[in-house]
């Protein structure tokens, strides 16, 4: 296939996040059905995104707790 195109990490992340226009998403889906390398990369990116999100949410939670604790001490 001469016009075979692997998608970039950014495009794969946008697909994971639901940020691609419908036609582009469909093209990614078709490609992923045929390309094990891109499916593997998409899985890696998805795992990394979950790790970052869990760290972020943990950070926000601990910061919220510290803020609440500081407010209680001020009272």
C-alpha positions in Angstrom: 0.0 0.0 0.0 1.9 3.1 -1.2 -0.2 5.7 0.7 0.0 3.8 4.0 0.1 6.3 6.8 0.9 5.7 10.5 -0.8 8.2 12.8 1.2 10.4 15.1 1.1 10.1 18.9 -0.8 13.3 18.9 -3.4 12.0 16.6 -3.7 8.8 18.6 -4.1 10.7 21.8 -6.8 12.9 20.1 -8.6 9.7 19.1 -8.4 8.4 22.6 -9.8 11.7 24.0 -12.5 11.9 21.4 -11.1 15.1 19.9 -10.9 14.2 16.3 -13.5 15.2 13.7 -15.7 12.2 12.7 -14.1 11.5 9.3 -10.6 11.6 10.8 -11.7 9.3 13.7 -13.1 6.9 11.2 -9.8 6.9 9.3 -7.9 6.2 12.6 -10.3 3.4 13.4 -9.8 1.7 10.0 -6.1 2.0 10.3 -6.0 0.6 13.9 -8.0 -2.4 12.7 -5.2 -3.2 10.2 -2.1 -2.0 12.0 -0.8 -3.8 15.1 2.0 -1.3 15.6 -0.4 1.6 15.9 -2.7 -0.4 18.1 0.2 -1.1 20.4 1.3 2.5 20.4 -2.3 3.6 21.1 -2.4 1.2 24.1 0.8 2.7 25.4 -0.4 6.2 25.0 -3.7 5.3 26.7 -1.9 3.8 29.7 0.3 6.8 30.0 -2.7 9.1 29.8 -4.4 7.2 32.6 -1.3 7.4 34.8 -1.0 11.2 34.2 -4.7 11.6 35.0 -4.5 9.6 38.2 -1.4 11.6 39.4 -3.2 14.9 38.5 -6.3 13.9 40.3 -4.3 12.7 43.3 -2.5 16.0 43.3 -5.7 18.0 43.2 -7.2 15.9 46.0 -4.2 16.4 48.3 -4.1 20.1 47.5 -7.8 20.4 48.3 -7.2 18.6 51.6 -4.3 20.9 52.5 -6.5 23.9 51.7 -9.3 22.6 53.8 -6.9 21.8 56.7 -5.5 25.3 56.5 -9.0 26.9 56.6 -9.8 24.8 59.7 -6.7 25.9 61.5 -7.5 29.6 60.7 -11.0 29.2 62.3 
